Amino acid sequence: MWNYTCCAVNCKNNGKTSDCIFYKFPTASHKIVQRQKWIAAVKRKNPDGSKWTPKTHHVTCNAHFIGKKKSDDPASPSYVPTLFPPVYHAKQVNERAVLSTIDS
């Protein structure tokens, strides 16, 4: 079994210490719009400042979805993760916080 860790900045939920459900980023060709929205919502960047692309092991926990469950319905508020720690509400994401949570 995988020991998932949520990729959201400052989220500490993982498979060992929480009972969260973890969702992989959409990869199907018909879900490319949803994938891009998830990537934008997570607001990650690579250490060099370039665009971050999730790898197959990157996941988002259900704590970031309204109703604690993702939806594949574009009209649903849970189509994209929207509930994030306070660092996301700053004008700019704290670069040091992002760098300290990125796993290679």
C-alpha positions, 0 to 999 in steps of 0.5 A: 500500500502506498503511503500518500502525502497530500501535495497541497502546500502546508497540508500534513495529511498522509496515509499514516497519520490521517484517515483521508482519502487521496485522489490522484490528479486526473490523467485521462485525455477527456479530463485534461481541463480538470487536471489543469484546474487542479494544478492551478488550484494547488499553486505549486512551483518547482524549486527553480520557479518553473511550472510544476507538473504532478508526478504519478505519486502526487495526490490531493487529499479529500480535505481540499474538496467541498463535501470531502469528496471529489466530483467529475461533474464540471458543475459541482463545487468539488470538481476542483480542490478549493479548500486550502491552508491560509498560505493560499489566501496570501497574495503570493504563496510563500516560496520557502513554504513551497520549497520545504514541502516539495518532494522530488 
